[in-house]
Amino acid sequence: MTFLVNVYAKCGSMENAQKVFNKLPRRNVVAWTTLMTGYVHNDQSDVAISVFQEMLEFGSFPTNYTLGIALNACSAINSVELGKQIHVYSIKYHIDHDTSVGNSLCSLYSKCANLDSAIKAFLKIGEKNVVSWTAVICACGDHSKALKGLRFFTEMLADNVEPNEFTLTSVLSMCCTMLSLSFGVQVHCLSIKLGYEPNLRIRNSIMYLYLRCGRFGEALRLFNGMEDMSLVTMNSIIAGYGEMMELAKDDLSAYCNGTEALNVFSKLNNSGFKPDIYSFSSILTVCSKMFALEQGEQVHAQTLKTGHLSDMIVGTALVNMYNKCGSIERASKAFREISARTLISWTSMIAAFAQNGQTQQALQLFEDMRLMGVRPNQVTFVGVLSACAHAGMVNEALGYFETMQKDFKIKPVMDHYSCLIDMFVRLGLLNEAFVMIKKMDFPPNESIWSLLLAGCKRDGKTELGFYVAEKLLELKPKNTETCLLLLNMYKSADRWEDVSKVQELMKEKRLKKLMDWSWISIHDKVYSFKPDERQAYGAEMYDYLDQLLDKAKSLVGYQSLESFELLEVEEEEGKTLPSNVQHSEKLAVAFGLLNMPNAAPIRIIKNISMCRGCHNFMKAISSLNAREIIVRDSKRLHKFVNGQCSCGDYGGLL
């Protein structure tokens, strides 16, 4: 009859198991323990505790295994107080050193946030088995003590205890936390030696470790060699391709990695798995980096169909995707559809409004957030100050800057000062910008000095510009565009000694030459453009571009200020480009106008920042052709509509 109780319990029929148990003529400790085990395994741990108490009242004495089951039930319902009583009971009857009791105590204290007690319970165990070691290793991992967990693992191996799959996955997880690739590789080798390499959980853990440590080649080899996959596998590799996009050598390589991520997501949908919030957030992040609005819209539709749209993580990823693809209206709609908004959601939307030049909406949303009782952080105020900088709202910006420090006790960081200095430079208030620099508690970075240099160049402040240039040189800038800005400034003033200094710096830093490169995606096909490839797309496109240039020149207020600073390095190598060469984004927009439907926005990615002449050209074409043109360069997103740009005419500083 006890065997029948066990069978019904394992089949999930606890009602029948209880009926059989109730008809037992005699109930020994095995019968009680069997019933308790059934309730624990069927997620009815509170009933298991009641059975345990009934057993004690009945006069049966629990065995070490019974106490272990009771402690597992306490863990499941987070009842540390009852667990302590059972712990005392085990000490009273001198069985706290028992393996099953010690293992259960270790897990209980770990789950109830008491790592020290968990380790003490582990150390009390007389004969430690693989479950004992795994329990204490997992406890260290759960309490962010990865190094201590790895030490226990090495002790386990020294004690000649062979790890199981749960031990190995826990250890690999801690290697990920510490980014300890060398230790992780050794664990990988050990898993192969022990025959665990085909195990899906372990392969997922190893692959994720390689992805986290930037070893994408090894991760992809593991992924491509998998016959069986899980949703975790798919999510990991999609997130890995997203990381590869960040580290890619150029934007086109990043785009290719993004395409691979989309292929994996498509494979996920076709393999019978249901995407979860992590699948959607990862692929939406990839779409935002690729400027892939169409694919992002398809993912949006899928989140709506699967019911994930209201989730905070997915909703925030949608806001970021639409923002980075230049569709602020849809970003705002996605934000409104988030049911439970967090600080991250509010901050993302404020930043989106700021980046699209919608200052009033950004500031109003900030006030709404405060009314809702959400406390802003450093990043929130970066969005607020950026919004003020876009609109040249000096008093408001300084007011928010003061509020941030006095009311919210937030200490300003470089990004806050950068927003204010950007605002002053836009308005031509260079003296105020220098006053703000003196108030900083830390030296300005390359970005701030570059802003000031661009402002000095625009306003003709030559001497001040040379002072800023010296400050930039002291930092030994790593950005090629900054170095070329310095080169151009020194050459225009015939300061050849300084020109040599910058050239030497570029050689020392191994800064590669700037290749002007733009591309556009039409019907999932990518078309790339370089200034010196006139024959690539035929004469028709160039004739059309010449027509566009003539139309732009006829427009009142249009200035053609084409800059060839980016070609400096090529000239040094003895290459001469034609005098009528056009920058790549002009070729891309001409191609887009010829090959895309009349109402479709034109989205272009450019690998370096736009020059002022191209910025003026895009403004003119958006007005003349009544087309929305969106260009994402290396510094910001420019959305041209009816002759205006969302950057607040930052083009004056290009």
Steps between C-alpha positions, in 0.01 A plus 500: 500500500795731564618411151158605367531837680833549323357408158204738530732780623738454205204511263388831656183356655545611861127462575520125433835476679342658809200260482729196490710641785187558711403130461838374622442274808845595634704808404874477534760771429542379140130557428504848656816595310359368171188715535708808596728446200198479270362833622841671465549370145149614406555858621288460814776557753266661753297175512826304536582706812153421642562128440839531675339662806225236499768229493673645808165524683430137401819400680711392202867596508633653174808361332777712351329469160168618648668808646664571166158494328353727772787747452443497123135586568613793721723622214211486255276719720790719627427405861839557661357501854350152464824393330696615804273294728568190290872590506485507883317164494782350287763633743305361798506150350863536370418465130587852379821353355293266278546555127132536402423726798810716440424533127145613573615744770756652264233554230251637754735762645620598152144555378420700813795740435735368770817390322710472818256254655483306172880461498502399869237233429713375209817483710313294765424223249700188579502335157462763228363373169457679165163641615668653808772671294250614235275649771778714651636603155151606387453686830815706433383574147154606618657746748745661253802326654627348178866483606410312818286261295788426262725429799248245631498345152879454502476349850231263371729379220790465746268282714453272195126572474384494138274798410163449333326717239350729765843559656655582163223737388521685833880532473476620137243760608747632759773511234264720294446728800876543550576493124755230589562352156808295599316322784197452278708340224636251755143419610410454131785249465389323818141473371630335181715261705202401716276447196272800559573685175172388331303627804290795382510691831879479512544593132274803554706606802831459312367687198375786719842518672677535164250766390546698824879486465496613135601161356232506234673251269497225763139581593386478138681170450316358801169639374544366146594157638185465710241249383259577784435857607293675761350847522793593725741398221321720246474796736869478589621498140268789402636705792851391398455634147382825659827517694695424182332800335645725771852360452496474120790660311264705283130574461453263206639208703265602781209496254595147386503382863157654547373315193625173651314581823180552299557163329533328839179670618323376188635150568370530858149576373509214250633241746194491722639710784298793632710818539505643852569853624876446469466384138298809411716750690822359344371500142349849537838625622659344189239672277575836662874458434432397139262791433262220390157655548309250282635201693435684828139557400458126429638418846262761647207324334617168642521642854142620461388157381676313781390737777849625589437859392401620847819363659733773628819348348345447156324839506821685584687312225226605253532865607876487442464323166252750356703790636827381346323435171374860496130430566428704813122477450505121522745513790251719688214260418704202624576688822130567560427127459735401786269412790757520783757770426831495683771764527670344197183535291452866594867582444506328159202701378638831634830431322309411180313832499826686569687326216219584258499869594160485675605697805159591641381139486818382678465755780127437541563126524766566765247695708240223449755248626560705814125528560477122481753480782783354292837634616733601212862384483817626330396370157156663522660841550732443204185472285345810659815712455540373144143611424574849634824514299310419179268795550764740638307534829787625715306605810296180505809284455687669784185473715474124445876468560457667839188295583689181425766586758290664772171309492620156389858508634636378165862594438562622141700273272669563166182447296314774691776753438525388138131586446544849647820570305331374182220751564739792552701411190183473287403851612849638439551563873858369510597705808214347698611157381850560639354625829304175527819300437669674793214389727559133419654279769686301235688581178294520177514202268571484127132545411467832686821646356392388150168685545685815599744467211210470252340808659823702476542399138141597414520838678848587371656503850843399371716560810246341729483212256875444520478494882228234479707311242795487742272361771376237256855401405587456868227234517647323195159454334410155371226620266609537137243772429635709787855466367391603151321802645828598666695438179266719298519781754879499516536476119270796445726706730825367341612355835693214342684401816167434669382314191799266541414448868146391413623272222749338738225456755282326240785263415569436869134421572477299175192696401364367173408727215140609483304327232183688408240228472119504502239238436129464457274194531221446246285184519751327730787564259787727605652748254829665602658817362851650495595839354746361242281224351327691222440197277343275766136607448504642149479847346128547568550541873781753457300700247210506748735609779625788283137605449442490876811712560384759245155512666656538844720787384191683376343481845520817705740463792670184373877497539721235345782461752642163397792402722772264388680474834427130508716451189819635662656159559425379152677804354808414706502157340517658157138450400318779325123501488304681229407859577131427448489206746198497730475368852343158538174608668412715195539194277287296741216754511497532120482120468221488759294766325531309172421154635257542791125578498416870505359507854764275661751664737863459395724355773877521457782384724836680474817375667637847586338830588338712230670813376318835505454504122327161495287606795384807308439285191277257692297790642450640152401164344253422780330829422515482119388136473264502803675187627598393848875423501661338802878474524673331791867595504771414753385766746124543482176446312390771255137505394438744215139610447389806297846654505555459875719252689422339835855574620405863554735603217798346671630492141644845562767331711589232244 
